[in-house]
Amino acid sequence: MCDEKPVKLNKRKQSVSADDSQLVCIVHYEHSKDTELRELSDSQFLTVCSALSVRQSQVEPCHRLDAVCSAVPAKFDSLCHGAHRWCYKNFTNVSRLRSRHDESYKDAASGCSRMSGRCMSVTSTEQTTLFPQDQCIFCGKLRKYVKGSKSVEILAKCETAVAEQNIKECAAAKDDYTLLGQIAGIDLRAKQARYHET
């Protein structure tokens, strides 16, 4: 027993509560309810910087997130710069924006013409891809029971410009960035978006 050596365990990076730490969330969303701040690595900070450049190249304010982007420091300090997990995940989720940005850059470089004021930077797969026809764009479910009864509400199709405008305005008013990421700059009628009217 005396010749056994102690085993050294590698501890995972600990997340700390906001009260116990000097860390500041560098990509903080005001409506975030996450209270645990996590340390950021150098590679995670580079991911934030990459997402920052993609966001700042966007036209729509809901994608640009100017208020959040202005808080990202130019120089990274691991002792004081951290992020809430939810804030980091949402800020760096720019894959759809990146593809739009890359396509519009290619079109501008090749001198692509614009038709009827709309950008023609959408790829052919994006033009033909419809929203799932068995999912509500809000709740992601097919079936929804109407409150106070046992009847099931069926999915309605977005068919009018007024319905499309209402959906986009309400998503922007509620700062629903998840939904805005799916619908901003997209023709909901052409993509046959479906939703529960309630």
C-alpha positions in Angstrom: 0.0 0.0 0.0 2.9 2.4 0.7 4.2 2.4 -2.9 0.9 3.7 -4.4 1.1 7.1 -5.9 -1.7 9.7 -5.6 -3.7 10.3 -8.7 -3.9 13.9 -9.9 -7.3 14.7 -11.3 -7.8 17.4 -14.0 -10.7 19.6 -12.8 -13.1 21.0 -15.4 -13.3 24.7 -15.7 -15.5 25.9 -13.0 -18.3 28.3 -13.6 -18.8 30.9 -11.0 -21.7 33.0 -9.9 -21.7 36.7 -10.8 -21.4 37.7 -7.1 -18.2 35.7 -6.5 -16.2 36.8 -9.5 -14.6 39.8 -11.0 -15.6 38.5 -14.5 -17.8 40.6 -16.7 -20.0 39.2 -19.5 -18.6 40.7 -22.7 -21.6 39.7 -24.9 -24.3 40.4 -22.3 -28.0 40.4 -23.4 -30.1 42.6 -21.1 -33.0 40.0 -21.0 -30.6 37.1 -20.1 -31.6 35.3 -16.9 -28.3 33.3 -16.7 -26.4 34.1 -13.5 -23.3 31.9 -14.0 -20.3 33.6 -15.6 -17.8 31.4 -17.3 -14.2 32.1 -18.1 -13.4 32.5 -21.8 -10.4 30.9 -23.5 -8.4 32.6 -26.3 -10.2 30.6 -28.9 -13.6 31.5 -27.5 -12.7 35.1 -27.6 -11.6 34.7 -31.3 -15.0 33.1 -32.0 -16.7 36.2 -30.4 -14.6 38.5 -32.5 -15.5 36.5 -35.7 -19.2 36.7 -34.7 -18.8 40.4 -34.0 -17.5 41.1 -37.6 -20.4 39.1 -39.1 -23.0 40.8 -37.0 -21.6 44.3 -37.8 -21.8 43.6 -41.5 -25.6 43.0 -41.4 -28.2 45.6 -42.3 -31.0 44.7 -39.9 -30.6 46.1 -36.4 -31.9 42.8 -34.9 -28.9 41.0 -36.3 -26.3 43.8 -35.8 -26.9 43.9 -32.0 -25.0 47.2 -31.8 -25.5 47.5 -28.0 -24.1 44.1 -27.3 -21.3 44.5 -29.9 -20.1 47.8 -28.4 -19.4 46.0 -25.1 -16.9 43.5 -26.7 -13.4 44.6 -25.7 -10.7 45.1 -28.3 -8.1 43.3 -26.1 -8.9 40.1 -24.3 -8.1 39.8 -20.5 -8.9 36.3 -19.2 -9.0 37.6 -15.6 -11.9 40.0 -16.1 -13.6 39.0 -19.4 -16.1 36.1 -19.3 -19.5 35.3 -20.6 -22.8 33.8 -19.6 -23.3 30.5 -21.4 -26.7 31.7 -22.9 -25.3 35.1 -24.0 -22.2 33.4 -25.6 -24.3 30.8 -27.4 -26.7 33.3 -28.8 -24.1 35.9 -29.8 -21.9 33.5 -31.6 -24.8 31.7 -33.4 -24.2 33.5 -36.8 -24.0 30.6 -39.2 -27.1 31.8 -41.2 -25.8 35.4 -41.1 -22.4 34.3 -42.3 -23.8 32.5 -45.3 -25.9 35.6 -46.2 -22.8 37.8 -45.7 -20.6 35.6 -47.9 -23.2 35.4 -50.7 -23.8 39.1 -50.7 -20.1 39.8 -50.8 -19.6 37.4 -53.8 -22.5 39.1 -55.6 -21.2 42.6 -55.0 -17.7 41.6 -56.2 -19.1 40.1 -59.4 -21.3 43.1 -60.1 -24.5 41.1 -59.8 -27.6 43.1 -60.8 -30.4 43.7 -58.5 -34.0 43.0 -59.5 -37.1 44.9 -58.1 -35.1 46.2 -55.2 -34.5 42.8 -53.6 -31.1 41.3 -53.1 -30.4 38.4 -55.3 -27.7 37.0 -53.0 -29.8 34.0 -51.9 -28.5 30.6 -53.0 -30.8 28.3 -55.0 -31.2 25.9 -52.1 -32.4 28.8 -49.9 -34.9 29.8 -52.5 -36.6 26.4 -52.6 -36.3 25.4 -49.0 -39.7 25.7 -47.2 -40.4 26.0 -43.5 -41.3 22.6 -42.0 -45.0 22.0 -42.9 -45.7 20.1 -39.7 -44.2 22.6 -37.2 -45.4 25.9 -35.8 -42.7 28.6 -36.3 -43.3 29.8 -32.7 -43.6 26.6 -30.6 -42.2 24.0 -33.1 -45.1 21.6 -32.5 -47.7 20.2 -34.8 -50.6 19.8 -32.3 -51.7 22.4 -29.8 -54.7 22.1 -27.6 -56.9 25.2 -27.3 -57.2 26.3 -23.7 -60.5 25.4 -22.0 -61.4 22.8 -24.5 -60.2 19.4 -25.8 -60.0 20.5 -29.4 -56.7 20.6 -31.3 -55.7 23.8 -33.1 -54.5 23.2 -36.7 -51.6 25.0 -38.3 -52.4 28.1 -40.4 -50.3 29.1 -43.3 -48.8 32.6 -43.6 -50.6 33.8 -46.8 -51.0 37.6 -46.4 -48.5 40.5 -46.3 -50.3 41.7 -43.1 -49.8 38.4 -41.3 -46.1 38.3 -42.3 -45.6 41.9 -41.1 -47.3 41.2 -37.8 -45.1 38.2 -37.1 -41.9 40.1 -37.8 -43.0 43.2 -35.8 -44.0 41.1 -32.8 -40.8 39.1 -32.9 -38.8 42.4 -33.0 -40.9 44.0 -30.2 -40.3 41.0 -28.0 -36.6 40.7 -28.8 -37.1 37.1 -29.8 -33.7 36.6 -31.4 -34.2 32.9 -32.0 -37.3 33.6 -34.1 -35.8 36.7 -35.7 -32.8 34.6 -36.8 -35.2 32.3 -38.7 -37.5 34.9 -40.3 -35.5 38.1 -40.8 -35.1 38.9 -44.5 -37.2 35.9 -45.5 -40.4 35.9 -47.4 -42.7 33.9 -45.0 -45.4 33.6 -47.6 -43.1 32.2 -50.3 -41.5 29.8 -47.8 -45.0 28.7 -46.5 -44.4 29.4 -42.8 -47.0 27.8 -40.6 -48.1 28.7 -37.1 -50.9 28.3 -34.5 -53.0 31.5 -34.6 -53.3 31.6 -30.8 
